[in-house]
């Protein structure tokens, strides 16, 4: 089965929060709850939200690296089932990340809209990866363009969220 030039796509795929920098002024994220609302929903401080964001995205970033390594080895003989298997850990990591970011959006309202935008961008990339099973010579180029566009959208959304949370830009 025809495979896209995976080496071209992987630099574009930057999920949220690369770099591992600490939140400025952060010492104990678990102890930095600012207040609670009348509905008992916990509202986090900016520092706690930044630390939570970094913890939430770390598994997805690891899955991106693992997927990139596997995709680099793809060739014209890579089967659909192999591409699907290679993508499964990343697909699961993105799904988990979407859920965690949605929860963080509830816990830190000042970044809620941007966190939701990142969830939406992650959903697009998730869908792209699910489409790996149907690639062929006729649609591989289109899939690659869509994937790169969606990865760039996710990267931009992540940068916006990082700014909202007082985190430095990702180091790629």
N, C-alpha and C positions, 0 to 999 in steps of 0.2 A: 504494500500500500504506500502511496506517495505521502511523504511527511514534509511539513514545513521546515524551513531553516530555523531550527530551534535556537541556534546561537544568536540569531537576529532578534528574537523575541524576548529572551530572558533579561537583557539589560533594561527593557522597558517595564518589567514586572517588579515593581517595588511596592510591596504591601506596606501597611502602616508601620511607622515607628522604628525604622532601622537605626542603628547606631549605638543603642544602649546607654546613652548619656543619662545621667540622673537628673531629676527635676531640681532646678535651682532651689536651694533652701530646704530640700526634702531630707527628713531624717527618719520618720516613722510613718509611712503611708497608712498603716492600719489604724493609727491613733489620731488621724486628722479629719474626723467627721466634723463638719461645721455646724450643722443644725438639722432639725427634722421639720417636715411640713405637717400640717394638721392631718394629713392622710397617712401618717406614719412612714412615708417614703423617705429614705435617707438622702439628704443632699450633701454631696461631698464638697470638700474644699478644692480649689484649683490644683493644689499640690497633690492631694490624694487622687484626684481624677487623672492627673498626668502620670502618676505612678501606676494606677490601675490600667490606663491605656497601654503603657509600655509592657506591663505584664500580660495583657490580653493579646497583644500583637506578636509577642515573642514566638509562640508556637507556629503561627502562620509564616513568620519570616524564616524559621527553620525549614518549614515545608517548602517554601519557595526555593531555598537553596538546594534541597534534596531533589526537587522536581527539575530544576535547571540542570543539575548534573546528569540526571537520567535523560532529559530531552536532548542534551548535547550529543548523546550517543545515538540518537535516532538516525535512521537511514531509510533508503527506499524500501528496504526489506522489513522495516518495523511494522508489526501488525497492529490492527485496531485494538485488539485485546491487550497488547503490550502497552500501547499509548494510554489506554484507559487505566490499566493497572498502575502505570507510573504516575498518573494524575490523581488517583484516588486519595492519597494522603493530603494533597493540597486541596482537593475539593472538600474534604472533611474539615480541614483547618479553616478554610474560608467560611464554611457553614457555621462552625463554632465561633469564629470571629464576629460574624454578623450578629449572632445572638448576644455575645458579650458587649459589642458596641451599642446595640439597642438598649441593653440594660444600663450601660454607662450614660447614654443619652437621657435616661430617666433620672439618674442619680446626680447628673451635673447639667442642669438646665441651661446655663450660659453657652454651652457648646452643643446643645441638643440638635439644632438644625444642621450643623456641620457634621456631627456624628451620624445623623440619619442619612445625609448625603453620602457619607463614606460607606454606610451599609448598602445603599442603593448601588454605588459603584462596585462594591464587592460582589453584589448579586449578578451584575453584568458579567464580571470576570468568571464567576462560578458557572454561569450558563455557557460561556465560551468553552470552558474546560470540559463540560458535559458534552459539547459538540465534537470532541476529538474522535469519538467513535464513528462519525459519519464523514470524515475527511476523505477526499479523493482528489485526483489530478485536476478536476474541474473547479473545486471550491476551496482548495488549500490556500491559495493566495488571498482570497476574500476573507477566509477565517483568520489568517495571520494579520491582516489589516484591522479587522474588528478586534482581535485580541490585543494588539498593540494600542489601539485607540482606547479600549476599556482599561488597560493597564495604566496608561497615562492619566486617564480620568481618576482612577483610584489613587494614584500617586499624588495628584494635585489635591484631591480631597483629604488625603492623609496629611499633607503639608499644612493645609488650612486648620485641621483639627489640632495638629501639634502646636501651631501658633496660638490657637484658642486656649490650650492647656499650658502655655508658657514653656513649651519644650523647644529645644533647638531643632533646626531642620535635620532631616535624616542624613547620615553619612553613607553614601553608596559605595 
